[in-house]
Amino acid sequence: MVTKIKQYNPSVSEVVSDWQVIDASGQVLGRLATQVATLLMGKHRPTYVPHMLSGDFVIVINATEVKVTGLKAEKKIYKRHSQHPGNLKEIPYTRMQERHPERIIELAVRGMLPKTKLGRQMLKRLKIYSGAEHPHSAQVLGSERREIREAAAAEKLLAAKKPAAKKPAAKKPAAK
């Protein structure tokens, strides 16, 4: 007997993206990047499908305060090339930290996302800021309000499904 595997594929209208804020101060770069990549891909959701944009928008604040382990602060070098002969640019981690601290996190996360069109769309949902302030407070507040409404609706649904508690019957006096 052959049994079919029942699989749920959400439609585009069923996928809801939230806004997540992550504080990078004191966090290790690689561990932070894996956490951000997981949120961007949507792997934290039970409705994850690899062929659809089902992740959240992620805001990373305090990018200047991210930490690296070992001797990476002195030895790590970022390389880029324009494909013209002799145009290899090498930038040490310390200089990148001074000039573009957001780019350090962006490059780490980019390496953990798929190298496809979908991966590029996921990367567009990543917002990185070197300080504690960001201009997306309205979106974050909207996501929190929606979560509160959904939780209240779920509680109401559970309360409606629960049967009313039965009152204990009064004891009849024993007949003699």
N, C-alpha and C positions, 0 to 999 in steps of 0.2 A: 504494500500500500504506500503510495506516494503522498506525502503531506506537503502542502504549500506553506512557505514561510510568509507570515503576514508582516508586512513592512509598512510603516507610515511615512509618506512623503509629504511634507507640508508645502502648501502653495505659497507664492510670493506674498499674497495678502495676509497669510497667517503668521508670517515672520515679523516679529516686532523687535526693533533695535533700541537698546537702552544706552544711556550715557554713563560711563564709569569714570571716576576720578581716582587716579593712583598717585600717591606721594612718593617720589623717588628718593627722598632724603634718607641717607643711611643704608639704602638697599644695594645689594650686589648687582652689578650690571646684567650678568647672564640670567640670574634668577628673575629679575625684573622683566627682562625681555621675553622670557618664556611665559610669564604670567600675562603680559600684554598680548603676545601672539595668540595665546589660547583664547583670550577674550575677543580679539579681532576675528579669529576664524569661527567662533561660535561653538567651540568644542565643550564649553561648560553647560550647554543647553541640551535637554533631552531630544530636541527636534533638529539636531545637527545633521546636515547633509553636506558632503564635500563639494557638490556641484552648484551650490547656491550661496549667495551672500547672506549669511545668517548670524553674523557676529554683531558685536556692540561697537559704538563709538567709544574711543578711549582717550582720556585727557591725562597726560602725565605732567605733573608740576614738580618744581624744584629739581630740574635736570642737572643743575650745577653741583648738586650734593650727592650724586650717585657715586658708589665706591667700586673699585676693582680689587681683586685679590692678587696676592703674590707680587711679582715684580712687573706686572703689566703696566703700571703707571709710568715706569721708566723705559720699558722695552717695547711696548706695543706701538706699531706704526700702521697708519692708514694709508693705503695706496690707491691712486687713481691714474688713469691713462686716457688720453684723447685719441688713441690709435695713430697718432703721428709719430714718426721716428724721434726718439730722444725726449719724449714728453711725459715721462713717468714722474708723477708728483708723489712725494712721501711726506706725510705729516705725522709727527709724533703725538702720542696721546695727550701729553701735557699742553701742547699748543692747541690741539683740537678742543680740549677742555676749557681753555681760556677764551678762544674765539667763537666756537660753535658747540656748546655743550648739548644742544638738542640733537645735533647730527650724530653724536655718539650713540644715543639710544635708538635713533631712527635706523642706523646701519645695523645695529645688533638685532632689532626686530625684523628688519627686511630680510636678513639671512635666515630667519626662522619661518617665514611665510612662503607659500607656494610661489614658484617663479612663473606665474601665468597671468592672464588678464585679471582673473579673480583676485590673485595676490596683490596686484597693483591697485585694485579697487579697495581691498582691505586696508592697504597702507594709506589711502586717502582718508580713511576714518580715524587715523591716528593724529592727535594734536599734542605737541610737546612744547612746554614753556619752561624757560630757565628759572623763573621766579615762582612765587606762590599764587600769583594772580592769573586768571584766565578769563576770556570774554564769553565763555559758554555757560554762565551760571543759569540762564533761563532754560536751556535745554536740560541741564542736570536736574533742576527743580521740577520740570515737566515729567521727567522719568520717575522721580520719587513720588510725585502725586499719582501717576498712573499705577505704580506698584501698590500704593496705599489703597486706591480704589479697587484694584484686582483682589487684594487680600480681604477687603471688606466684603466683596461680592462672594468670594470663596467661603468665608465664614457664614454668610447668610445662607448660602446653598447647603452647607453642612448642617446648619441649624434647622433648615426646612426638611432635610432628609431624616433627622433624628426623630424617632417616635417620642411622643409626649411621655414623660415619666408617670408610671402608674402609682396611684396613691394606695397605700396598704389598706386593705379592707378592715373595717372595725370588727372587733371580736364580739361574737354573740355570747351572751351569758349562757353558761352551761345549764342544761335542763336537769332538774333533780327528780 
